[in-house]
Amino acid sequence: MPWIGHIVYGLCFIIPLFFFTKDDDKPFNYKVAFIFLANNLVGPDAAHIWVGLPFHNLLGFLIFAIPLSLFYSYFSRFSLIKSEGIFPLKLEDDRIREVNWKNAYCLTVAGGISHFFIDQFYHFEKEMFIWRGWSITHDEMLAWGGPAYHVVDPFMLIGYILILGAILFSLYAFKKGWKETTKMFLIVIGLFMVIVLAFGIEAFGGERDIGVLVHCIVYVFIPLFLLFYAARDVSENPITSLEVPKISRDLLVKIAGLVSLLIALFFLTLSLIGIITPETIAKIIASALGEEVEGHINTVILLGVIILIISTILLIGSIGLFFKSNICRYLVISVFTILIILAFPFIIVLFLCEHDVKEMFKQPEQKSDRKE
């Protein structure tokens, strides 16, 4: 997967938007931009990592984005700011979720679709993944245009009239705004399909317009519209009220400690299997990649040692959460930050950075100093 490619592709969307709105009273919301970029990079891959879930595809991600968008909506409560402590940056609890669940879902889906665009063109398969076992290859899309290519046909006059009409009418539609332009968009698509069904793709010179139409709607129109819709809604309907906790933070700290403890034990067990019987995991990796087992044994052992160290740190940190140890809080935050690609465990990081929760981990003298 071209990881840097995903980041650059997402920034190609975001930077022009920041530039376009830089002088506005309400510039493009940076938390909206973050949610889109994060899902453009790791959104669908988070579903891919959760073994057995058939959601690393367009339709599947629409389902997986439901819980994932809850995570990102909660994420919009926080900002990354400069710190006066050891680390140069820190998560700051703004205590207001700036992006609600609905808008977070739109942004999550928009980023995920953009992620699949990169996957389609820069994986060897070159496929549009609709659902597990159901995909459309790029070559199949090209074949939708038929065998004709750059032909001269008398019916091309009909196609030319449609194109000419769209160019001229756009001057009127653009002046009227997005609704009239959207009507023109749908009319052009409808007339195009009618002409192709009646006279064949030759009416448009045999070009690969059908594949282009599908690509543009799926990979350009839908993600951009969702991105702009969410950005506009966040701008026009800002959330200003502070969140009122419905569950005791003390109880949630214990739950976070328990979940963290279980995850630590899981990875600890996995690491020991990798160190003691590396062939077991090496066979699974080799089978998935179609390679020899021997080539993965040393890698599995090395990864087992690394995971053992990380899971031990997490285990210590998890136990320390029950005793309100601030050092252990930082240990848990550090480990789950490494695991951010899994998405959901990072909720514990955000929770431990909440203003009220941080106060619970301060020493008594620190609390008294703060009050003074």
C-alpha positions, 0 to 999 in steps of 0.5 A: 500500500502506498502510505505516503501516496495516501497522505499526499492525495488527501493533502491535494484535496485539503490544501486548496480548501484551506487556501480558498477559505483563508480570508473567510470569517469561518475558514475550513474547519481543521478537524473536518480536514483531519477526519477526512485525511485520517480516513483517506490514509488508514480508514478502510485498512482499520477494517482490513486489520480486524481479521474476518470482517469483510469491510475492506471494500466500498459497500463494506466500508459504509457499514464499518464507517458507522462505529468508526465515525463515532470514534472520529466524532469523539476525536473532534473533541480534542486539539493538538497544541504546543506543550510546555512539558517534555513533549513538544505537543499534547492533546488538549481536551476542548470538551466540545465535539465539534463534528457530530456523528452524522458529519463524522460519518460523511467525512469517514466515508469520503476519506475511505472512498478516496483511499480506495481510489489509490488502492485501485490504481496502485495495487497490482490488481487494479480493481474497484472492490465493491464487496468481498468477492465482487470487484470490477477491474480497470480493464473491464471498465475500459471494455464497457466502451466496446471495441470502437475507439476514435471512430467516425460515425454519423451518429456522432452529430447527436453526441456533439449536440449534447456536448455543445448544449452542456457547454453553453448551458453551463454558463447559465447553470453556474450563474444560478448556483449548485442546484441548477448545476446539479440538475444539468449534471443529472440531465447530461448523464441521463441523456448520455445513457439514452443516446448510448442505448439508442445509438451505441457508444459510437455516438461519442466517438467510441471513447471510454465515457462509461468507465469515466462516468463511473469513476467520476461519480464514485471517486470524485463527486461522492467524496467531494460532496460529502466533504463539503456537506460536512464542512458546511454543516459544521461551519453553519451549525457549530456546537457550543455547549460543553458535554455533560458526562453521563457516566462517572469518570472514575468508573470509566477509568476502571473500565479503560484499565480493564480493556487495556489489560485484556489487550495487553494480555492478548498481545503478550500471548501472541508474542510468546507464541511467536517466540516459542513456536514461530512456525505457527504464525510463519505458516499463516503469513506464508500461506497468505502471501504464497511464500515459503515458511522458512523465509518468515520464521526469523521475522516472526521471532523478531516481531515477537520480541518487539511485541513482547516488550510493548505488551509488557509496558502496556500491562504495567501501564494498565495495572497502574491505571487502577492506582491512578499512576500518572506515569502508567497513564503515559505508558498506556497513552504511548502504546495505544498511540502506536496502535492508532491504525486499529482505531478503536483502542485509541479511544482510551488515549483520548479518554485519558487526555480528557480534562477531568480524567487528567485531574484524577491522575494528578498528585494531591499537591499538584491539585492544590497548586492548581486551585491556588 
